Amino acid sequence: MPTLLFVCTGNLCRSPMAATVASHVPAGRTEAVNVISAGLLRPGEPATDEAVKVMGRRGLDLSTHRSRRVGEASFRHQTGSTPVRWSM
């Protein structure tokens, strides 16, 4: 199964939000994909309160998310990676 890795700085809001949305693509629209997210900083932190609220309003749950640091294993097993950067 292919793996898609979303990456942002802290893995606290952007990449976990993108991965959560991507993992909820309706069945039948695409082949099965393992979706993960990671960041460059502090592993083990929960998603930001704002990210949890925003995703909750869309019926998606980030409450159990804990940040992960990008590591060699992440790149070794992924099929595609997507850096996540938002502009306002």
N, C-alpha and C positions, 0 to 999 in steps of 0.2 A: 504494500500500500504506500503511495507517495506521502511525503510529509511536507507541510508548508509551515515555515517558521516566520513569525512576525517578531520584529526586533525594534525596541525603542530604548531610550536611555535608562530608565529605572525599572521597566516592566511593572509599573504601578497603575497606569491608566491606558495609554494609547495602544500598546501591543496586546495586552490582555483583552481590551474591548474589541479590537479588530479580530483577534483569534476566536473570541466568543461568537461574534456575528458570523464569521466564516464557518464555524463548526455547526451553525444552525441553518445552513443552506438546505432547503427542502430536498428530501430524498428524491432521486430520479433526475435532478437537474445537473448533477455532476457525478463523477465516480467517487467512491469513498476515499477520503483524504484524512490523514492524521494531522490535526492542526495544533500547533504549540506556539508559545510566546516566550520571549526571554529579553533580558536587558543587560546593561553594562555595569550596573551598580548593585548595591546591597540586596543580597538574596534573603528570602524568608519574610519579606514585608507584605502586609495585606494591600489589596488594591485601595486607591484613594476613596474616601467617602463619596466624593462627587461622581467618580466612575461607577461605583456600586449603585448610586441613586439613578444615574442616567440609564444604565443598563436595566435596572429594575423597572423603570417606566416603560421599557420595551419588552418586558417579560423575560429578561435574561438575568442570570444570577452570577455575580462576581464575588459573592460574600466569602467563598472559601478559597479564593485565589491567593497564592503566595508567590512573590517574585522569584524568578530564577535568573541566574547569571548565564549569559551566553558562554558556552564552553566548547571545547573541541568536539565533544560527543554530539552536541546539537548540530554542528555543521557536518559532521561525518554521516549522520543519518537523515538529513533533510534532503528533499528533492528540489525545493524552491525556497527562497527567503525573500521577505518583503520588509525593508526598513519603513518605519511609520513615522511620518513627520506631518504635523498639522500646521497650517498657517491661519492666522486670524485676520 
